[in-house]
Amino acid sequence: MAVLAYCITETQPEIAVPHAGVRGTTIETVRIDDLQCLTSQFDPHDVVGNAPIQEAALDFNRVLQDLLRQTAIIPFRFPTILTDETALSQFLTEHQAEYREALLRLHNCVQMEIQLKMQTSTQPQATSPKSGAEYLRGRQAQHQYIESIVARFREAAQHLAKDWRHHETVAGIRCFALVDRSDVQAFLRQMKGVSVPTESEPRVTGPWPASEFLKEQ
């Protein structure tokens, strides 16, 4: 039967694996040397429709958060489905070196996220060079403005963030900070003290798995 992959962790006896996963299915582990992948049997036909899918996604994230409170994890997107445990074992074997390196590097670390909204400019209706140039200048000024706000958060997080990344989205900018799990509350306090314009509507969330930092830059 097809299996649903949740995440990869180091094989540690002190990790308490949740008993139940999506739709109450039993969580099982597939081990390759010092790595383990948590899985459960999964039939896509059981989650047809918006409500069942949302409920399954909540179950999935509950398992991830339960494990994240205990150790570093490499999460899979929901739903990542493989044909069976043999296929999963093969996948884990092929990628075990990079997963092992990432888990070692991210040990005791979690990801915090800051979302900043950016007012979207309307594309100019006129096609004259002047209107196009004005639009581009406006976009550049907007980009510089939001980058200045990002800089405030980054400076405030400087002594807590082991690494920092950010990128633009359609709605604004997402910032990611890699912090020690013991520093989460201190990080939240620091971010709360950052003074920014109200229209940027900063939203700080976490802790999350350090997905943005799986690969070094």
N, C-alpha and C positions, 0 to 999 in steps of 0.2 A: 504493500500500500504506500501511497505517496506520503512524504514526511514534510513537515513545516519546520524550517530552521529558525531558531530564535537568536542565538548569539554564541560566541566563542569565548571561553575563559581558560585560564590556567587550571590544570587539574590539582585542586587543593582539597584535602579532607575536611577543612573547616568551612568550606562553602556549603551552605544549606540550599539545596536545589528545591524549588517549589514543586509541590506534588502535582498540581493541576495547571494546564495551560488553556489554550483556546477551546471554548465549549466544553471545559471540564476534562479534556483528554489528559492522559498521564504523560508527564514530562520524562523523557528518557535521555541518556547521554551516549554520545558516540565519541570514543577516546582514541586519539592518535598520540602516542608518547605522552608528553606533558601538557597536551591540549585536550579540551573537550568541547563538543558542540551540543547544545541542548536542542532537543527536537520533540515533536509529538506527531502522531498520525493525523493526517489531514485529508478531508474530502471536500474539494471546492464546492460541490453541490450542496453542502450543509450550510453555506453562508451566502446563498443567493438573495439579493435584495439589499437595499441600503441599511436597514435596521440590523440584520444579522452581521453584515460586514463591519458596521461601526462597533457592534458589541464584541466581535472577534478581535478587532484592532485594539479595543480597550483591554481585553484579556491579554493580548500579546504584549502591550506596553506595561501592564502590571507585572508580568514575569520579568521584563527587562529592568524595571525599577527595583524590584525585589533583589535581583542579583547585583545591580549597580551599587546598592547600599552596602554590599559586602566586598566587592572587588572590581577591578577594571574589566570591562567587557568590550567585545567587538560585535555590535549588533547587526543583524540582517534587516533589510527592509521588509515590511509586511505587505503581501505574503511572498516569501521566498520558498518555493516548493521544489523538492527534488523527487525523483521517481521512487527511491527507496534509500535505506541506510547504506547500502553498498556504494551508491552514487555519491552520497554525502561523505563517506569515508575517503573515497577517491579525491573528491574536491579538497577535503581538509589536508590530505597528504600532499597534494600539489602545492598548496599555499601555506604549509605549516611554518616555513622559515620566516616569511614576512609577517604572519600573525604572531609568531613567538617574539619577534623583534618589537612589534608594536606594543604588545602587552607588557613587555619588560620596560619599554620606554615610558609607557603611560601608567605604570604602576602607581596606585594611590591618587591618580589624577581624575578629574571630571571636567566637563565642559559647561561653561556658563555662556548664556547668549543675551545679547542686547539688540533689540529691534528698534530702528529709528525710521519714522515716516518722513517721506519727502514729497512735498507738493508737486504734482505732475503738471508740467507745462503743456498747453494745448499746441498742437502742430499748427503753424501759421497757415492761414487760408491762401494768402497771396503767394505767388510763385516768383516774385521779383527777387533779385540777388540781395537787395537790402533787407527784405523781410526774413529771408533764409539766414542771413548773417546775424540779424538781431536774435533770431531763435537760438542759433548756436551759442551766441554770447550769453544768452539767458541760461541755457543749459550748463554752460561752463561755470557761471557764477553760482548756480544752484549746487553744482557738484562741489565747488570749493567751500560753500557754506556748510554743507552736510559733513564734509571732511573735517572741517574745523570742530564740529560737534563731536565727531568720532575721536578726534585728538584729545578732547577733554576727558572722555571716558577712559581712553588708553592711558593717559597720564595718571588718572586716579587709580588705575589698576596696576600700575607699573611694578610695585613691590610685591604684588600677589600673583600676577599672571606669569606663568612660566613661558607661555607663548601666546601670540595674538594674531588673529586673522580677521579680515572683513571683506565683504564684497557687496556690490549693488544688486538690488532686486527691482522688480517693477514698482513695488510700493515704497522702496527706500533703501536702507542699508542694514545688513545683518552683521553684527560683530560677535566674534567667538573668542573667549578667553579660556586658556587651559590653566586650571588652578588645582592645588592640592585639596583633597576632599575635606581636610581639617580647616581649610581657609574659606569655605563656602559662606559662612555667616559674615565673616569679616569683609568678604568681597561684596556681598549684598549691601552692607552698611556703607561701604565706600561708594558704590554706584548710586545709592540713594542720596548721597551728599553732593552729587554732580549737578551744577546749575546749568540748565539748557533752556532754550525757548520752548514754550508749551506746545507749539505746533509740531514739534518733532515727536511728541508723544512717546518718549522712551519706555520700553517694556523689557524688564530684566527677568529672565527665566533660568531655571536649572535647579539642581545639577542634572546634566544629561551625559550619556556616553560620549567619549571624546572622538566622535566620528570625523570632525573636521581636521583632526590632527593625526589620523592613522598613518599618513604619509608625510615624511619630513620634507620641508621646502628649503 
